[in-house]
């Protein structure tokens, strides 16, 4: 599987990437914001996106909306990883059609559980 990890924080990207590697995923690309992620998505094929919400230039929510509005990308699973944990934010993310949501700070196991849930749901479709 090829992952795209989108976060403006180098530290948070490293935490997510180290978690992915601990699950034996090695094909990982990084983006620092939604605009860079969209550019990468137009030029490469990815299987799974893990994105932050709060980023400059284009937020994770705007990225999700752009992906869902693009026929060639709208099928991609998206896991939102963010500090925004209130009910209204979660509802907004679900309405934008993220596949799941993790609130920072999180454990690697929590990340894996959310990813496994997304993959199980996609396998049912």
Short mmCIF file of the C-alpha atoms (twelve columns), coordinates in Angstrom:
data_MODEL
# 
_entry.id   MODEL 
# 
loop_
_atom_site.group_PDB 
_atom_site.id 
_atom_site.type_symbol 
_atom_site.label_atom_id 
_atom_site.label_alt_id 
_atom_site.label_comp_id 
_atom_site.label_asym_id 
_atom_site.label_seq_id 
_atom_site.Cartn_x 
_atom_site.Cartn_y 
_atom_site.Cartn_z 
_atom_site.pdbx_PDB_model_num 
ATOM 1   C CA . UNK A 1   0.000   0.000  0.000   1 
ATOM 2   C CA . UNK A 2   1.158   3.504  -0.815  1 
ATOM 3   C CA . UNK A 3   0.427   6.157  1.829   1 
ATOM 4   C CA . UNK A 4   0.301   9.935  1.602   1 
ATOM 5   C CA . UNK A 5   0.870   11.595 5.000   1 
ATOM 6   C CA . UNK A 6   -0.175  15.262 5.034   1 
ATOM 7   C CA . UNK A 7   0.723   17.490 7.997   1 
ATOM 8   C CA . UNK A 8   2.471   20.840 8.333   1 
ATOM 9   C CA . UNK A 9   4.284   19.599 11.449  1 
ATOM 10  C CA . UNK A 10  7.462   17.614 10.643  1 
ATOM 11  C CA . UNK A 11  7.247   16.038 14.100  1 
ATOM 12  C CA . UNK A 12  3.687   14.820 13.558  1 
ATOM 13  C CA . UNK A 13  4.552   13.479 10.082  1 
ATOM 14  C CA . UNK A 14  7.443   11.564 11.676  1 
ATOM 15  C CA . UNK A 15  5.146   10.110 14.384  1 
ATOM 16  C CA . UNK A 16  2.622   8.931  11.776  1 
ATOM 17  C CA . UNK A 17  5.333   7.568  9.472   1 
ATOM 18  C CA . UNK A 18  7.065   5.721  12.316  1 
ATOM 19  C CA . UNK A 19  3.697   4.231  13.283  1 
ATOM 20  C CA . UNK A 20  3.079   3.115  9.686   1 
ATOM 21  C CA . UNK A 21  6.533   1.556  9.503   1 
ATOM 22  C CA . UNK A 22  5.867   -0.313 12.750  1 
ATOM 23  C CA . UNK A 23  2.863   -1.862 10.927  1 
ATOM 24  C CA . UNK A 24  5.219   -2.905 8.067   1 
ATOM 25  C CA . UNK A 25  4.145   -0.185 5.628   1 
ATOM 26  C CA . UNK A 26  7.152   1.288  3.839   1 
ATOM 27  C CA . UNK A 27  5.767   3.099  0.764   1 
ATOM 28  C CA . UNK A 28  5.081   6.509  2.324   1 
ATOM 29  C CA . UNK A 29  5.155   10.001 0.803   1 
ATOM 30  C CA . UNK A 30  4.942   13.226 2.806   1 
ATOM 31  C CA . UNK A 31  3.205   16.520 2.049   1 
ATOM 32  C CA . UNK A 32  3.322   19.696 4.146   1 
ATOM 33  C CA . UNK A 33  -0.178  20.967 3.260   1 
ATOM 34  C CA . UNK A 34  -3.253  20.215 1.191   1 
ATOM 35  C CA . UNK A 35  -1.983  22.015 -1.908  1 
ATOM 36  C CA . UNK A 36  1.193   19.952 -2.027  1 
ATOM 37  C CA . UNK A 37  -0.871  16.807 -1.369  1 
ATOM 38  C CA . UNK A 38  -3.221  17.579 -4.284  1 
ATOM 39  C CA . UNK A 39  -0.254  18.097 -6.579  1 
ATOM 40  C CA . UNK A 40  1.194   14.742 -5.504  1 
ATOM 41  C CA . UNK A 41  -2.195  13.065 -5.976  1 
ATOM 42  C CA . UNK A 42  -2.387  14.343 -9.552  1 
ATOM 43  C CA . UNK A 43  1.053   12.958 -10.396 1 
ATOM 44  C CA . UNK A 44  1.187   9.680  -8.431  1 
ATOM 45  C CA . UNK A 45  -1.127  6.899  -7.329  1 
ATOM 46  C CA . UNK A 46  -1.817  6.493  -3.617  1 
ATOM 47  C CA . UNK A 47  -3.888  3.928  -1.721  1 
ATOM 48  C CA . UNK A 48  -4.498  5.720  1.584   1 
ATOM 49  C CA . UNK A 49  -4.345  9.312  2.852   1 
ATOM 50  C CA . UNK A 50  -3.672  10.365 6.437   1 
ATOM 51  C CA . UNK A 51  -4.134  14.112 6.827   1 
ATOM 52  C CA . UNK A 52  -4.110  16.765 9.496   1 
ATOM 53  C CA . UNK A 53  -6.949  19.293 9.532   1 
ATOM 54  C CA . UNK A 54  -5.183  22.541 10.518  1 
ATOM 55  C CA . UNK A 55  -2.587  23.435 7.873   1 
ATOM 56  C CA . UNK A 56  -1.657  26.581 5.930   1 
ATOM 57  C CA . UNK A 57  -2.568  27.087 2.247   1 
ATOM 58  C CA . UNK A 58  -5.168  24.294 2.156   1 
ATOM 59  C CA . UNK A 59  -6.606  22.578 5.225   1 
ATOM 60  C CA . UNK A 60  -7.205  18.869 5.534   1 
ATOM 61  C CA . UNK A 61  -10.934 19.531 5.315   1 
ATOM 62  C CA . UNK A 62  -10.474 21.448 2.033   1 
ATOM 63  C CA . UNK A 63  -8.193  18.668 0.786   1 
ATOM 64  C CA . UNK A 64  -10.846 16.076 1.606   1 
ATOM 65  C CA . UNK A 65  -13.497 18.108 -0.238  1 
ATOM 66  C CA . UNK A 66  -11.208 18.457 -3.287  1 
ATOM 67  C CA . UNK A 67  -10.484 14.716 -3.319  1 
ATOM 68  C CA . UNK A 68  -14.166 13.798 -2.997  1 
ATOM 69  C CA . UNK A 69  -14.991 16.185 -5.892  1 
ATOM 70  C CA . UNK A 70  -12.448 14.514 -8.222  1 
ATOM 71  C CA . UNK A 71  -13.690 11.359 -9.962  1 
ATOM 72  C CA . UNK A 72  -10.257 9.738  -10.195 1 
ATOM 73  C CA . UNK A 73  -9.550  10.308 -6.486  1 
ATOM 74  C CA . UNK A 74  -12.900 10.197 -4.689  1 
ATOM 75  C CA . UNK A 75  -12.524 6.489  -3.824  1 
ATOM 76  C CA . UNK A 76  -9.381  7.062  -1.731  1 
ATOM 77  C CA . UNK A 77  -9.655  6.296  1.976   1 
ATOM 78  C CA . UNK A 78  -8.956  9.344  4.144   1 
ATOM 79  C CA . UNK A 79  -8.093  9.269  7.837   1 
ATOM 80  C CA . UNK A 80  -8.193  12.696 9.508   1 
ATOM 81  C CA . UNK A 81  -5.682  13.089 12.360  1 
ATOM 82  C CA . UNK A 82  -6.265  16.322 14.253  1 
ATOM 83  C CA . UNK A 83  -6.433  18.159 17.556  1 
ATOM 84  C CA . UNK A 84  -9.993  19.208 16.688  1 
ATOM 85  C CA . UNK A 85  -12.070 16.855 18.790  1 
ATOM 86  C CA . UNK A 86  -15.325 18.660 19.470  1 
ATOM 87  C CA . UNK A 87  -18.604 17.295 18.153  1 
ATOM 88  C CA . UNK A 88  -19.133 20.043 15.549  1 
ATOM 89  C CA . UNK A 89  -15.698 19.430 13.998  1 
ATOM 90  C CA . UNK A 90  -16.259 15.689 13.822  1 
ATOM 91  C CA . UNK A 91  -19.641 16.257 12.151  1 
ATOM 92  C CA . UNK A 92  -18.024 18.638 9.653   1 
ATOM 93  C CA . UNK A 93  -15.315 16.070 8.828   1 
ATOM 94  C CA . UNK A 94  -17.904 13.304 8.384   1 
ATOM 95  C CA . UNK A 95  -19.962 15.558 6.107   1 
ATOM 96  C CA . UNK A 96  -16.804 16.120 4.017   1 
ATOM 97  C CA . UNK A 97  -16.662 12.307 3.784   1 
ATOM 98  C CA . UNK A 98  -13.510 11.424 5.697   1 
ATOM 99  C CA . UNK A 99  -13.510 7.681  6.326   1 
ATOM 100 C CA . UNK A 100 -12.469 8.015  9.962   1 
ATOM 101 C CA . UNK A 101 -11.102 10.459 12.503  1 
ATOM 102 C CA . UNK A 102 -8.338  10.310 15.154  1 
ATOM 103 C CA . UNK A 103 -7.821  13.024 17.761  1 
ATOM 104 C CA . UNK A 104 -4.235  13.944 18.728  1 
ATOM 105 C CA . UNK A 105 -2.499  12.817 20.799  1 
ATOM 106 C CA . UNK A 106 -3.009  9.203  19.787  1 
ATOM 107 C CA . UNK A 107 -1.210  5.905  20.217  1 
ATOM 108 C CA . UNK A 108 0.102   3.893  17.276  1 
ATOM 109 C CA . UNK A 109 -2.477  1.242  18.165  1 
ATOM 110 C CA . UNK A 110 -5.316  3.785  17.934  1 
ATOM 111 C CA . UNK A 111 -4.048  4.790  14.486  1 
ATOM 112 C CA . UNK A 112 -3.885  1.145  13.402  1 
ATOM 113 C CA . UNK A 113 -7.372  0.435  14.763  1 
ATOM 114 C CA . UNK A 114 -8.830  3.335  12.732  1 
ATOM 115 C CA . UNK A 115 -6.947  2.241  9.596   1 
ATOM 116 C CA . UNK A 116 -8.101  -1.363 10.029  1 
ATOM 117 C CA . UNK A 117 -11.688 -0.163 10.472  1 
ATOM 118 C CA . UNK A 118 -11.495 1.861  7.250   1 
ATOM 119 C CA . UNK A 119 -10.032 -1.070 5.307   1 
ATOM 120 C CA . UNK A 120 -12.630 -3.476 6.676   1 
ATOM 121 C CA . UNK A 121 -15.451 -1.118 5.688   1 
ATOM 122 C CA . UNK A 122 -14.001 -0.671 2.194   1 
ATOM 123 C CA . UNK A 123 -13.682 -4.435 1.771   1 
ATOM 124 C CA . UNK A 124 -17.440 -4.776 2.463   1 
ATOM 125 C CA . UNK A 125 -18.318 -2.429 -0.419  1 
# 
